Amino acid sequence: MTRRAQAPHPDRHRGPAPGGLSSEIRRVRVCRTDECALRFVDHSPARNRRWCSMSRCGNRRKVRLHQARARRSEDTPAD
């Protein structure tokens, strides 16, 4: 005797998705760089990845922040 799978209710948003996608969907993030709109799956243990790729967006963002700090320190008068 085979058992027929019951289709999920369309209003149901929780619970496992077919193929185990629910845990992966919860880890989908949008890159935090303003010029990038890529999405990625965050596989980091702490689930706190910010950029789609460190070489693509992360390094560029860090360089911009460093340059801004350097400019501010140049503008600050020495004691």
PDB file of N, CA, C and O in Angstrom:
ATOM      1  N   MET A   1       0.845  -1.165   0.000  1.00  0.00           N
ATOM      2  CA  MET A   1       0.000   0.000   0.000  1.00  0.00           C
ATOM      3  C   MET A   1       0.901   1.243   0.000  1.00  0.00           C
ATOM      4  O   MET A   1       1.753   1.396   0.876  1.00  0.00           O
ATOM      5  N   THR A   2       0.713   2.103  -0.961  1.00  0.00           N
ATOM      6  CA  THR A   2       1.503   3.329  -1.022  1.00  0.00           C
ATOM      7  C   THR A   2       0.708   4.463  -0.407  1.00  0.00           C
ATOM      8  O   THR A   2      -0.519   4.518  -0.492  1.00  0.00           O
ATOM      9  N   ARG A   3       1.443   5.358   0.211  1.00  0.00           N
ATOM     10  CA  ARG A   3       0.808   6.491   0.872  1.00  0.00           C
ATOM     11  C   ARG A   3       1.009   7.737   0.020  1.00  0.00           C
ATOM     12  O   ARG A   3       2.130   8.066  -0.367  1.00  0.00           O
ATOM     13  N   ARG A   4      -0.051   8.399  -0.257  1.00  0.00           N
ATOM     14  CA  ARG A   4       0.010   9.593  -1.085  1.00  0.00           C
ATOM     15  C   ARG A   4       0.378  10.804  -0.220  1.00  0.00           C
ATOM     16  O   ARG A   4      -0.212  11.025   0.837  1.00  0.00           O
ATOM     17  N   ALA A   5       1.359  11.580  -0.683  1.00  0.00           N
ATOM     18  CA  ALA A   5       1.788  12.755   0.067  1.00  0.00           C
ATOM     19  C   ALA A   5       0.722  13.831  -0.007  1.00  0.00           C
ATOM     20  O   ALA A   5       0.117  14.067  -1.053  1.00  0.00           O
ATOM     21  N   GLN A   6       0.511  14.468   1.111  1.00  0.00           N
ATOM     22  CA  GLN A   6      -0.485  15.526   1.176  1.00  0.00           C
ATOM     23  C   GLN A   6       0.179  16.850   0.809  1.00  0.00           C
ATOM     24  O   GLN A   6       1.250  17.171   1.325  1.00  0.00           O
ATOM     25  N   ALA A   7      -0.439  17.604  -0.061  1.00  0.00           N
ATOM     26  CA  ALA A   7       0.091  18.904  -0.477  1.00  0.00           C
ATOM     27  C   ALA A   7      -0.014  19.891   0.675  1.00  0.00           C
ATOM     28  O   ALA A   7      -1.010  19.892   1.399  1.00  0.00           O
ATOM     29  N   PRO A   8       1.001  20.733   0.855  1.00  0.00           N
ATOM     30  CA  PRO A   8       0.935  21.713   1.942  1.00  0.00           C
ATOM     31  C   PRO A   8      -0.102  22.791   1.651  1.00  0.00           C
ATOM     32  O   PRO A   8      -0.387  23.109   0.497  1.00  0.00           O
ATOM     33  N   HIS A   9      -0.640  23.326   2.691  1.00  0.00           N
ATOM     34  CA  HIS A   9      -1.620  24.399   2.561  1.00  0.00           C
ATOM     35  C   HIS A   9      -0.920  25.639   2.016  1.00  0.00           C
ATOM     36  O   HIS A   9       0.191  25.933   2.457  1.00  0.00           O
ATOM     37  N   PRO A  10      -1.508  26.380   1.083  1.00  0.00           N
ATOM     38  CA  PRO A  10      -0.827  27.527   0.475  1.00  0.00           C
ATOM     39  C   PRO A  10      -0.521  28.651   1.455  1.00  0.00           C
ATOM     40  O   PRO A  10       0.398  29.432   1.207  1.00  0.00           O
ATOM     41  N   ASP A  11      -1.264  28.764   2.570  1.00  0.00           N
ATOM     42  CA  ASP A  11      -1.006  29.811   3.549  1.00  0.00           C
ATOM     43  C   ASP A  11       0.057  29.413   4.562  1.00  0.00           C
ATOM     44  O   ASP A  11       0.414  30.210   5.429  1.00  0.00           O
ATOM     45  N   ARG A  12       0.543  28.246   4.465  1.00  0.00           N
ATOM     46  CA  ARG A  12       1.522  27.754   5.428  1.00  0.00           C
ATOM     47  C   ARG A  12       2.910  28.246   5.035  1.00  0.00           C
ATOM     48  O   ARG A  12       3.387  27.955   3.938  1.00  0.00           O
ATOM     49  N   HIS A  13       3.556  28.987   5.925  1.00  0.00           N
ATOM     50  CA  HIS A  13       4.861  29.561   5.622  1.00  0.00           C
ATOM     51  C   HIS A  13       5.986  28.923   6.418  1.00  0.00           C
ATOM     52  O   HIS A  13       7.156  29.140   6.102  1.00  0.00           O
ATOM     53  N   ARG A  14       5.677  28.173   7.402  1.00  0.00           N
ATOM     54  CA  ARG A  14       6.712  27.570   8.233  1.00  0.00           C
ATOM     55  C   ARG A  14       6.796  26.087   7.968  1.00  0.00           C
ATOM     56  O   ARG A  14       5.906  25.482   7.369  1.00  0.00           O
ATOM     57  N   GLY A  15       7.889  25.520   8.432  1.00  0.00           N
ATOM     58  CA  GLY A  15       8.075  24.100   8.260  1.00  0.00           C
ATOM     59  C   GLY A  15       9.029  23.819   7.123  1.00  0.00           C
ATOM     60  O   GLY A  15       9.375  24.710   6.347  1.00  0.00           O
ATOM     61  N   PRO A  16       9.446  22.590   7.035  1.00  0.00           N
ATOM     62  CA  PRO A  16      10.440  22.250   6.021  1.00  0.00           C
ATOM     63  C   PRO A  16       9.891  22.342   4.606  1.00  0.00           C
ATOM     64  O   PRO A  16       8.774  21.914   4.320  1.00  0.00           O
ATOM     65  N   ALA A  17      10.695  22.902   3.748  1.00  0.00           N
ATOM     66  CA  ALA A  17      10.331  22.980   2.338  1.00  0.00           C
ATOM     67  C   ALA A  17      10.833  21.732   1.631  1.00  0.00           C
ATOM     68  O   ALA A  17      11.721  21.054   2.147  1.00  0.00           O
ATOM     69  N   PRO A  18      10.297  21.414   0.483  1.00  0.00           N
ATOM     70  CA  PRO A  18      10.769  20.240  -0.246  1.00  0.00           C
ATOM     71  C   PRO A  18      12.257  20.341  -0.546  1.00  0.00           C
ATOM     72  O   PRO A  18      12.747  21.395  -0.953  1.00  0.00           O
ATOM     73  N   GLY A  19      12.953  19.267  -0.348  1.00  0.00           N
ATOM     74  CA  GLY A  19      14.381  19.239  -0.640  1.00  0.00           C
ATOM     75  C   GLY A  19      15.228  19.895   0.437  1.00  0.00           C
ATOM     76  O   GLY A  19      16.414  20.135   0.210  1.00  0.00           O
ATOM     77  N   GLY A  20      14.661  20.194   1.608  1.00  0.00           N
ATOM     78  CA  GLY A  20      15.422  20.797   2.692  1.00  0.00           C
ATOM     79  C   GLY A  20      15.810  22.240   2.444  1.00  0.00           C
ATOM     80  O   GLY A  20      16.821  22.701   2.974  1.00  0.00           O
ATOM     81  N   LEU A  21      15.042  22.959   1.661  1.00  0.00           N
ATOM     82  CA  LEU A  21      15.376  24.339   1.326  1.00  0.00           C
ATOM     83  C   LEU A  21      15.119  25.324   2.453  1.00  0.00           C
ATOM     84  O   LEU A  21      15.706  26.405   2.447  1.00  0.00           O
ATOM     85  N   SER A  22      14.276  25.003   3.410  1.00  0.00           N
ATOM     86  CA  SER A  22      13.897  25.993   4.416  1.00  0.00           C
ATOM     87  C   SER A  22      15.101  26.504   5.192  1.00  0.00           C
ATOM     88  O   SER A  22      15.178  27.701   5.468  1.00  0.00           O
ATOM     89  N   SER A  23      16.039  25.644   5.551  1.00  0.00           N
ATOM     90  CA  SER A  23      17.213  26.112   6.286  1.00  0.00           C
ATOM     91  C   SER A  23      18.111  26.954   5.388  1.00  0.00           C
ATOM     92  O   SER A  23      18.754  27.888   5.867  1.00  0.00           O
ATOM     93  N   GLU A  24      18.165  26.646   4.113  1.00  0.00           N
ATOM     94  CA  GLU A  24      18.969  27.440   3.179  1.00  0.00           C
ATOM     95  C   GLU A  24      18.322  28.796   2.920  1.00  0.00           C
ATOM     96  O   GLU A  24      19.020  29.805   2.824  1.00  0.00           O
ATOM     97  N   ILE A  25      17.012  28.831   2.807  1.00  0.00           N
ATOM     98  CA  ILE A  25      16.314  30.082   2.530  1.00  0.00           C
ATOM     99  C   ILE A  25      16.532  31.076   3.671  1.00  0.00           C
ATOM    100  O   ILE A  25      16.666  32.277   3.434  1.00  0.00           O
ATOM    101  N   ARG A  26      16.566  30.580   4.894  1.00  0.00           N
ATOM    102  CA  ARG A  26      16.783  31.464   6.037  1.00  0.00           C
ATOM    103  C   ARG A  26      18.176  32.075   6.029  1.00  0.00           C
ATOM    104  O   ARG A  26      18.409  33.079   6.703  1.00  0.00           O
ATOM    105  N   ARG A  27      19.095  31.500   5.290  1.00  0.00           N
ATOM    106  CA  ARG A  27      20.468  32.001   5.248  1.00  0.00           C
ATOM    107  C   ARG A  27      20.752  32.892   4.036  1.00  0.00           C
ATOM    108  O   ARG A  27      21.883  33.341   3.853  1.00  0.00           O
ATOM    109  N   VAL A  28      19.739  33.151   3.211  1.00  0.00           N
ATOM    110  CA  VAL A  28      19.937  34.010   2.044  1.00  0.00           C
ATOM    111  C   VAL A  28      20.038  35.454   2.524  1.00  0.00           C
ATOM    112  O   VAL A  28      19.198  35.933   3.286  1.00  0.00           O
ATOM    113  N   ARG A  29      21.076  36.131   2.062  1.00  0.00           N
ATOM    114  CA  ARG A  29      21.321  37.526   2.429  1.00  0.00           C
ATOM    115  C   ARG A  29      21.517  38.353   1.160  1.00  0.00           C
ATOM    116  O   ARG A  29      21.796  37.811   0.091  1.00  0.00           O
ATOM    117  N   VAL A  30      21.368  39.664   1.292  1.00  0.00           N
ATOM    118  CA  VAL A  30      21.653  40.603   0.213  1.00  0.00           C
ATOM    119  C   VAL A  30      22.965  41.280   0.572  1.00  0.00           C
ATOM    120  O   VAL A  30      23.168  41.677   1.719  1.00  0.00           O
ATOM    121  N   CYS A  31      23.842  41.410  -0.388  1.00  0.00           N
ATOM    122  CA  CYS A  31      25.132  42.056  -0.175  1.00  0.00           C
ATOM    123  C   CYS A  31      24.916  43.463   0.363  1.00  0.00           C
ATOM    124  O   CYS A  31      24.037  44.177  -0.121  1.00  0.00           O
ATOM    125  N   ARG A  32      25.700  43.875   1.355  1.00  0.00           N
ATOM    126  CA  ARG A  32      25.509  45.169   1.998  1.00  0.00           C
ATOM    127  C   ARG A  32      26.194  46.330   1.279  1.00  0.00           C
ATOM    128  O   ARG A  32      26.067  47.478   1.706  1.00  0.00           O
ATOM    129  N   THR A  33      26.902  46.054   0.217  1.00  0.00           N
ATOM    130  CA  THR A  33      27.513  47.135  -0.533  1.00  0.00           C
ATOM    131  C   THR A  33      26.438  47.845  -1.336  1.00  0.00           C
ATOM    132  O   THR A  33      25.590  47.200  -1.953  1.00  0.00           O
ATOM    133  N   ASP A  34      26.473  49.179  -1.331  1.00  0.00           N
ATOM    134  CA  ASP A  34      25.432  49.957  -2.008  1.00  0.00           C
ATOM    135  C   ASP A  34      25.368  49.689  -3.502  1.00  0.00           C
ATOM    136  O   ASP A  34      24.284  49.717  -4.085  1.00  0.00           O
ATOM    137  N   GLU A  35      26.498  49.431  -4.129  1.00  0.00           N
ATOM    138  CA  GLU A  35      26.541  49.247  -5.581  1.00  0.00           C
ATOM    139  C   GLU A  35      26.227  47.812  -6.015  1.00  0.00           C
ATOM    140  O   GLU A  35      26.150  47.535  -7.212  1.00  0.00           O
ATOM    141  N   CYS A  36      26.049  46.915  -5.075  1.00  0.00           N
ATOM    142  CA  CYS A  36      25.836  45.496  -5.400  1.00  0.00           C
ATOM    143  C   CYS A  36      24.468  45.051  -4.893  1.00  0.00           C
ATOM    144  O   CYS A  36      24.052  45.432  -3.799  1.00  0.00           O
ATOM    145  N   ALA A  37      23.785  44.261  -5.676  1.00  0.00           N
ATOM    146  CA  ALA A  37      22.480  43.737  -5.267  1.00  0.00           C
ATOM    147  C   ALA A  37      22.458  42.214  -5.302  1.00  0.00           C
ATOM    148  O   ALA A  37      21.388  41.605  -5.332  1.00  0.00           O
ATOM    149  N   LEU A  38      23.648  41.594  -5.299  1.00  0.00           N
ATOM    150  CA  LEU A  38      23.703  40.135  -5.335  1.00  0.00           C
ATOM    151  C   LEU A  38      23.192  39.541  -4.036  1.00  0.00           C
ATOM    152  O   LEU A  38      23.287  40.149  -2.969  1.00  0.00           O
ATOM    153  N   ARG A  39      22.656  38.357  -4.151  1.00  0.00           N
ATOM    154  CA  ARG A  39      22.222  37.597  -2.988  1.00  0.00           C
ATOM    155  C   ARG A  39      23.136  36.395  -2.857  1.00  0.00           C
ATOM    156  O   ARG A  39      23.657  35.880  -3.846  1.00  0.00           O
ATOM    157  N   PHE A  40      23.322  35.953  -1.613  1.00  0.00           N
ATOM    158  CA  PHE A  40      24.195  34.810  -1.360  1.00  0.00           C
ATOM    159  C   PHE A  40      23.659  34.020  -0.182  1.00  0.00           C
ATOM    160  O   PHE A  40      22.855  34.524   0.602  1.00  0.00           O
ATOM    161  N   VAL A  41      24.104  32.793  -0.064  1.00  0.00           N
ATOM    162  CA  VAL A  41      23.733  31.951   1.071  1.00  0.00           C
ATOM    163  C   VAL A  41      24.859  32.057   2.084  1.00  0.00           C
ATOM    164  O   VAL A  41      26.009  31.744   1.777  1.00  0.00           O
ATOM    165  N   ASP A  42      24.527  32.498   3.294  1.00  0.00           N
ATOM    166  CA  ASP A  42      25.501  32.691   4.362  1.00  0.00           C
ATOM    167  C   ASP A  42      25.761  31.358   5.042  1.00  0.00           C
ATOM    168  O   ASP A  42      24.920  30.856   5.788  1.00  0.00           O
ATOM    169  N   HIS A  43      26.934  30.786   4.779  1.00  0.00           N
ATOM    170  CA  HIS A  43      27.316  29.514   5.394  1.00  0.00           C
ATOM    171  C   HIS A  43      28.252  29.714   6.580  1.00  0.00           C
ATOM    172  O   HIS A  43      28.799  28.745   7.107  1.00  0.00           O
ATOM    173  N   SER A  44      28.441  30.971   7.006  1.00  0.00           N
ATOM    174  CA  SER A  44      29.341  31.224   8.130  1.00  0.00           C
ATOM    175  C   SER A  44      28.726  30.671   9.409  1.00  0.00           C
ATOM    176  O   SER A  44      27.504  30.679   9.561  1.00  0.00           O
ATOM    177  N   PRO A  45      29.561  30.190  10.332  1.00  0.00           N
ATOM    178  CA  PRO A  45      29.022  29.618  11.571  1.00  0.00           C
ATOM    179  C   PRO A  45      28.195  30.611  12.383  1.00  0.00           C
ATOM    180  O   PRO A  45      27.198  30.231  12.998  1.00  0.00           O
ATOM    181  N   ALA A  46      28.604  31.888  12.389  1.00  0.00           N
ATOM    182  CA  ALA A  46      27.885  32.896  13.168  1.00  0.00           C
ATOM    183  C   ALA A  46      26.737  33.538  12.387  1.00  0.00           C
ATOM    184  O   ALA A  46      25.986  34.348  12.931  1.00  0.00           O
ATOM    185  N   ARG A  47      26.609  33.179  11.132  1.00  0.00           N
ATOM    186  CA  ARG A  47      25.562  33.719  10.252  1.00  0.00           C
ATOM    187  C   ARG A  47      25.605  35.244  10.193  1.00  0.00           C
ATOM    188  O   ARG A  47      24.569  35.903  10.279  1.00  0.00           O
ATOM    189  N   ASN A  48      26.798  35.796  10.047  1.00  0.00           N
ATOM    190  CA  ASN A  48      26.937  37.249  10.025  1.00  0.00           C
ATOM    191  C   ASN A  48      27.743  37.755   8.835  1.00  0.00           C
ATOM    192  O   ASN A  48      28.328  38.836   8.895  1.00  0.00           O
ATOM    193  N   ARG A  49      27.774  36.992   7.774  1.00  0.00           N
ATOM    194  CA  ARG A  49      28.478  37.424   6.571  1.00  0.00           C
ATOM    195  C   ARG A  49      27.784  38.640   5.990  1.00  0.00           C
ATOM    196  O   ARG A  49      26.554  38.701   5.969  1.00  0.00           O
ATOM    197  N   ARG A  50      28.570  39.627   5.507  1.00  0.00           N
ATOM    198  CA  ARG A  50      28.008  40.881   5.035  1.00  0.00           C
ATOM    199  C   ARG A  50      28.023  41.030   3.526  1.00  0.00           C
ATOM    200  O   ARG A  50      27.127  41.650   2.953  1.00  0.00           O
ATOM    201  N   TRP A  51      29.020  40.475   2.887  1.00  0.00           N
ATOM    202  CA  TRP A  51      29.219  40.733   1.464  1.00  0.00           C
ATOM    203  C   TRP A  51      29.104  39.454   0.651  1.00  0.00           C
ATOM    204  O   TRP A  51      29.320  38.355   1.160  1.00  0.00           O
ATOM    205  N   CYS A  52      28.762  39.615  -0.611  1.00  0.00           N
ATOM    206  CA  CYS A  52      28.647  38.458  -1.507  1.00  0.00           C
ATOM    207  C   CYS A  52      30.015  37.776  -1.640  1.00  0.00           C
ATOM    208  O   CYS A  52      30.103  36.550  -1.700  1.00  0.00           O
ATOM    209  N   SER A  53      31.059  38.572  -1.683  1.00  0.00           N
ATOM    210  CA  SER A  53      32.417  38.051  -1.804  1.00  0.00           C
ATOM    211  C   SER A  53      33.374  39.063  -1.196  1.00  0.00           C
ATOM    212  O   SER A  53      33.227  40.265  -1.416  1.00  0.00           O
ATOM    213  N   MET A  54      34.342  38.593  -0.442  1.00  0.00           N
ATOM    214  CA  MET A  54      35.319  39.501   0.139  1.00  0.00           C
ATOM    215  C   MET A  54      36.152  40.165  -0.951  1.00  0.00           C
ATOM    216  O   MET A  54      36.472  41.349  -0.843  1.00  0.00           O
ATOM    217  N   SER A  55      36.505  39.430  -1.992  1.00  0.00           N
ATOM    218  CA  SER A  55      37.330  40.011  -3.054  1.00  0.00           C
ATOM    219  C   SER A  55      36.527  40.964  -3.932  1.00  0.00           C
ATOM    220  O   SER A  55      37.089  41.905  -4.493  1.00  0.00           O
ATOM    221  N   ARG A  56      35.239  40.738  -4.057  1.00  0.00           N
ATOM    222  CA  ARG A  56      34.413  41.593  -4.917  1.00  0.00           C
ATOM    223  C   ARG A  56      33.937  42.839  -4.182  1.00  0.00           C
ATOM    224  O   ARG A  56      34.164  43.952  -4.656  1.00  0.00           O
ATOM    225  N   CYS A  57      33.297  42.680  -3.060  1.00  0.00           N
ATOM    226  CA  CYS A  57      32.671  43.816  -2.373  1.00  0.00           C
ATOM    227  C   CYS A  57      33.283  44.122  -1.014  1.00  0.00           C
ATOM    228  O   CYS A  57      33.430  45.291  -0.658  1.00  0.00           O
ATOM    229  N   GLY A  58      33.634  43.122  -0.268  1.00  0.00           N
ATOM    230  CA  GLY A  58      34.148  43.332   1.084  1.00  0.00           C
ATOM    231  C   GLY A  58      35.422  44.147   1.112  1.00  0.00           C
ATOM    232  O   GLY A  58      35.536  45.087   1.899  1.00  0.00           O
ATOM    233  N   ASN A  59      36.381  43.808   0.272  1.00  0.00           N
ATOM    234  CA  ASN A  59      37.643  44.529   0.248  1.00  0.00           C
ATOM    235  C   ASN A  59      37.429  45.970  -0.205  1.00  0.00           C
ATOM    236  O   ASN A  59      38.017  46.889   0.366  1.00  0.00           O
ATOM    237  N   ARG A  60      36.612  46.176  -1.205  1.00  0.00           N
ATOM    238  CA  ARG A  60      36.334  47.540  -1.687  1.00  0.00           C
ATOM    239  C   ARG A  60      35.721  48.385  -0.576  1.00  0.00           C
ATOM    240  O   ARG A  60      36.104  49.541  -0.390  1.00  0.00           O
ATOM    241  N   ARG A  61      34.790  47.825   0.150  1.00  0.00           N
ATOM    242  CA  ARG A  61      34.144  48.551   1.248  1.00  0.00           C
ATOM    243  C   ARG A  61      35.159  48.892   2.333  1.00  0.00           C
ATOM    244  O   ARG A  61      35.171  50.011   2.844  1.00  0.00           O
ATOM    245  N   LYS A  62      36.004  47.936   2.683  1.00  0.00           N
ATOM    246  CA  LYS A  62      37.007  48.184   3.713  1.00  0.00           C
ATOM    247  C   LYS A  62      38.012  49.245   3.276  1.00  0.00           C
ATOM    248  O   LYS A  62      38.448  50.056   4.093  1.00  0.00           O
ATOM    249  N   VAL A  63      38.382  49.247   2.006  1.00  0.00           N
ATOM    250  CA  VAL A  63      39.300  50.264   1.491  1.00  0.00           C
ATOM    251  C   VAL A  63      38.653  51.642   1.602  1.00  0.00           C
ATOM    252  O   VAL A  63      39.304  52.595   2.030  1.00  0.00           O
ATOM    253  N   ARG A  64      37.376  51.761   1.222  1.00  0.00           N
ATOM    254  CA  ARG A  64      36.684  53.051   1.315  1.00  0.00           C
ATOM    255  C   ARG A  64      36.613  53.547   2.754  1.00  0.00           C
ATOM    256  O   ARG A  64      36.831  54.732   3.009  1.00  0.00           O
ATOM    257  N   LEU A  65      36.313  52.666   3.689  1.00  0.00           N
ATOM    258  CA  LEU A  65      36.261  53.056   5.095  1.00  0.00           C
ATOM    259  C   LEU A  65      37.631  53.501   5.602  1.00  0.00           C
ATOM    260  O   LEU A  65      37.736  54.481   6.340  1.00  0.00           O
ATOM    261  N   HIS A  66      38.671  52.784   5.208  1.00  0.00           N
ATOM    262  CA  HIS A  66      40.034  53.143   5.610  1.00  0.00           C
ATOM    263  C   HIS A  66      40.416  54.515   5.048  1.00  0.00           C
ATOM    264  O   HIS A  66      40.993  55.339   5.758  1.00  0.00           O
ATOM    265  N   GLN A  67      40.099  54.756   3.792  1.00  0.00           N
ATOM    266  CA  GLN A  67      40.415  56.044   3.176  1.00  0.00           C
ATOM    267  C   GLN A  67      39.660  57.182   3.860  1.00  0.00           C
ATOM    268  O   GLN A  67      40.215  58.264   4.051  1.00  0.00           O
ATOM    269  N   ALA A  68      38.424  56.953   4.222  1.00  0.00           N
ATOM    270  CA  ALA A  68      37.644  57.984   4.913  1.00  0.00           C
ATOM    271  C   ALA A  68      38.245  58.282   6.284  1.00  0.00           C
ATOM    272  O   ALA A  68      38.335  59.444   6.678  1.00  0.00           O
ATOM    273  N   ARG A  69      38.658  57.243   7.014  1.00  0.00           N
ATOM    274  CA  ARG A  69      39.304  57.467   8.318  1.00  0.00           C
ATOM    275  C   ARG A  69      40.609  58.224   8.153  1.00  0.00           C
ATOM    276  O   ARG A  69      40.924  59.106   8.952  1.00  0.00           O
ATOM    277  N   ALA A  70      41.369  57.885   7.122  1.00  0.00           N
ATOM    278  CA  ALA A  70      42.649  58.561   6.875  1.00  0.00           C
ATOM    279  C   ALA A  70      42.416  60.032   6.558  1.00  0.00           C
ATOM    280  O   ALA A  70      43.163  60.891   7.026  1.00  0.00           O
ATOM    281  N   ARG A  71      41.394  60.330   5.773  1.00  0.00           N
ATOM    282  CA  ARG A  71      41.082  61.730   5.452  1.00  0.00           C
ATOM    283  C   ARG A  71      40.672  62.504   6.700  1.00  0.00           C
ATOM    284  O   ARG A  71      41.075  63.653   6.881  1.00  0.00           O
ATOM    285  N   ARG A  72      39.877  61.882   7.554  1.00  0.00           N
ATOM    286  CA  ARG A  72      39.453  62.547   8.788  1.00  0.00           C
ATOM    287  C   ARG A  72      40.637  62.827   9.699  1.00  0.00           C
ATOM    288  O   ARG A  72      40.708  63.891  10.315  1.00  0.00           O
ATOM    289  N   SER A  73      41.569  61.883   9.792  1.00  0.00           N
ATOM    290  CA  SER A  73      42.725  62.098  10.655  1.00  0.00           C
ATOM    291  C   SER A  73      43.639  63.182  10.087  1.00  0.00           C
ATOM    292  O   SER A  73      44.311  63.872  10.853  1.00  0.00           O
ATOM    293  N   GLU A  74      43.680  63.348   8.773  1.00  0.00           N
ATOM    294  CA  GLU A  74      44.474  64.433   8.158  1.00  0.00           C
ATOM    295  C   GLU A  74      43.839  65.778   8.441  1.00  0.00           C
ATOM    296  O   GLU A  74      44.542  66.777   8.595  1.00  0.00           O
ATOM    297  N   ASP A  75      42.503  65.816   8.512  1.00  0.00           N
ATOM    298  CA  ASP A  75      41.795  67.073   8.732  1.00  0.00           C
ATOM    299  C   ASP A  75      41.836  67.521  10.183  1.00  0.00           C
ATOM    300  O   ASP A  75      41.630  68.700  10.471  1.00  0.00           O
ATOM    301  N   THR A  76      42.100  66.595  11.104  1.00  0.00           N
ATOM    302  CA  THR A  76      42.121  66.906  12.526  1.00  0.00           C
ATOM    303  C   THR A  76      43.442  67.599  12.852  1.00  0.00           C
ATOM    304  O   THR A  76      44.505  67.062  12.542  1.00  0.00           O
ATOM    305  N   PRO A  77      43.397  68.781  13.469  1.00  0.00           N
ATOM    306  CA  PRO A  77      44.647  69.469  13.814  1.00  0.00           C
ATOM    307  C   PRO A  77      45.406  68.740  14.911  1.00  0.00           C
ATOM    308  O   PRO A  77      44.805  68.188  15.833  1.00  0.00           O
ATOM    309  N   ALA A  78      46.714  68.742  14.808  1.00  0.00           N
ATOM    310  CA  ALA A  78      47.563  68.086  15.820  1.00  0.00           C
ATOM    311  C   ALA A  78      47.654  68.978  17.052  1.00  0.00           C
ATOM    312  O   ALA A  78      47.590  70.203  16.945  1.00  0.00           O
ATOM    313  N   ASP A  79      47.803  68.369  18.205  1.00  0.00           N
ATOM    314  CA  ASP A  79      47.917  69.135  19.464  1.00  0.00           C
ATOM    315  C   ASP A  79      49.272  69.766  19.616  1.00  0.00           C
ATOM    316  O   ASP A  79      49.531  70.440  20.613  1.00  0.00           O
TER     317      ASP A  79
END
